[in-house]
């Protein structure tokens, strides 16, 4: 291998960064959230349960937390700040809940999958709701209220 001037110095610095043990710490709001969740009766009751029961409970909570966020995401521009917040807003809660229930690391796969399912479910529900709600026009041609399609019947909602 040919020696390139300066490359060893650059790579050596990177290698030192990756091989040194790092002391990572959780941000204080996340630590406080996890402590608050650990004090709840639901988490106290869930902690001694078997791992599959914990996974189902935390995955269900993750799905439920992500449905409204998926609905919000449907109204944002893709890859905007609002979209990023809608996608990632539930992660501190889901991660803190998983850690408060003392779950193994492989449970991350199930909690992330549940979060994605919740986002998709919320987006689908919102698309269906928006499909049913159509703008209504007044005599001047300006939108004033909405009509909702109920199986061929249009009901005025004001």
C-alpha positions in Angstrom: 0.0 0.0 0.0 1.4 3.4 -1.0 1.9 6.0 1.7 -0.1 9.2 1.2 1.1 12.2 3.1 -1.3 13.3 5.7 -3.6 10.3 5.3 -2.1 8.4 8.3 -2.5 11.4 10.5 -6.2 11.8 9.4 -7.0 8.1 9.7 -5.0 7.7 12.9 -7.2 10.4 14.5 -10.4 8.7 13.3 -9.2 5.4 14.7 -8.5 6.9 18.0 -12.0 8.3 18.1 -13.6 4.9 17.3 -11.4 2.8 19.6 -11.4 5.0 22.7 -14.2 4.1 25.2 -16.7 6.9 25.4 -18.8 7.8 28.4 -22.2 8.5 26.9 -24.9 9.9 29.0 -28.6 10.3 28.4 -30.0 13.9 28.3 -31.6 14.9 31.6 -35.1 15.3 30.3 -35.0 11.8 29.0 -33.7 10.5 32.3 -36.6 12.3 34.1 -39.1 11.0 31.7 -37.9 7.4 32.2 -38.0 7.9 36.0 -41.5 9.3 35.8 -42.7 6.4 33.7 -41.0 3.9 36.0 -43.1 5.3 38.9 -46.4 4.7 37.2 -48.6 1.7 38.2 -48.8 0.4 34.7 -45.0 0.1 34.4 -44.6 -1.3 37.9 -47.2 -4.0 37.0 -45.6 -4.7 33.6 -42.0 -5.0 34.8 -42.2 -8.6 36.2 -44.2 -9.9 33.2 -42.6 -12.1 30.6 -40.8 -10.5 27.7 -43.5 -11.2 25.0 -46.1 -9.5 27.2 -43.9 -6.5 27.7 -43.2 -6.3 23.9 -46.9 -6.4 23.1 -47.7 -3.7 25.7 -44.9 -1.3 24.7 -45.5 -1.9 20.9 -49.2 -1.2 21.5 -48.4 2.0 23.3 -45.9 3.0 20.5 -48.6 2.3 17.9 -51.2 4.4 19.8 -48.7 7.3 20.3 -47.9 7.3 16.6 -51.4 7.3 15.1 -52.1 11.0 15.7 -48.5 11.9 14.6 -49.1 10.0 11.4 -52.2 12.0 10.8 -50.3 15.2 11.4 -47.5 14.0 9.1 -50.0 13.6 6.3 -50.4 17.4 6.2 -46.7 18.3 6.2 -44.2 18.6 3.3 -42.0 15.6 3.1 -38.6 16.1 4.8 -39.5 19.4 6.3 -39.0 20.3 9.9 -42.6 19.6 10.7 -42.4 16.2 8.9 -39.2 15.3 10.9 -40.9 16.2 14.2 -44.1 14.2 13.3 -41.9 11.2 12.5 -39.6 11.4 15.5 -41.8 13.0 18.3 -42.8 9.8 19.9 -39.3 8.2 20.1 -38.4 9.6 23.5 -41.6 8.3 25.0 -41.3 4.9 23.4 -37.6 4.5 24.2 -38.2 5.6 27.8 -41.1 3.2 28.2 -39.1 0.3 26.8 -36.2 1.1 29.2 -38.5 1.6 32.2 -40.1 -1.8 31.6 -36.5 -3.3 31.6 -36.7 -4.9 28.1 -33.9 -6.6 26.2 -32.2 -4.8 23.3 -33.8 -6.9 20.6 -37.2 -5.4 21.6 -36.1 -2.2 19.8 -37.0 -4.0 16.5 -40.6 -4.5 17.7 -41.0 -1.0 19.1 -39.7 0.7 16.0 -41.9 -1.6 13.8 -44.9 -0.6 16.0 -44.1 3.1 15.6 -43.9 2.7 11.8 -47.2 0.8 11.8 -48.8 3.6 13.9 -47.5 6.3 11.5 -48.8 4.4 8.5 -52.2 3.7 10.2 -52.6 7.4 11.1 -51.7 8.6 7.6 -54.2 6.1 6.1 -57.0 7.2 8.5 -56.2 10.9 7.7 -56.2 10.3 3.9 -59.6 8.5 4.2 -61.0 11.3 6.3 -59.8 13.9 3.8 -61.2 12.0 0.9 -64.6 12.1 2.7 -64.5 15.8 3.5 -65.1 17.9 0.5 -65.2 21.7 0.4 -68.6 23.2 -0.2 -69.1 26.4 -2.0 -71.5 29.2 -1.1 -73.3 31.4 -3.7 -70.2 33.5 -4.3 -68.1 30.4 -5.0 -66.0 30.7 -1.8 -65.6 27.6 0.5 -67.7 28.0 3.6 -68.3 24.6 5.2 -67.6 21.0 4.5 -69.8 18.1 3.4 -69.2 14.6 4.5 -70.0 11.7 2.2 -72.0 9.1 4.1 -72.6 6.4 1.5 -74.1 8.6 -1.1 -75.7 11.1 1.3 -74.1 14.4 1.7 -74.4 15.9 5.2 -73.6 19.6 5.7 -71.1 20.2 8.5 -70.7 23.8 9.7 
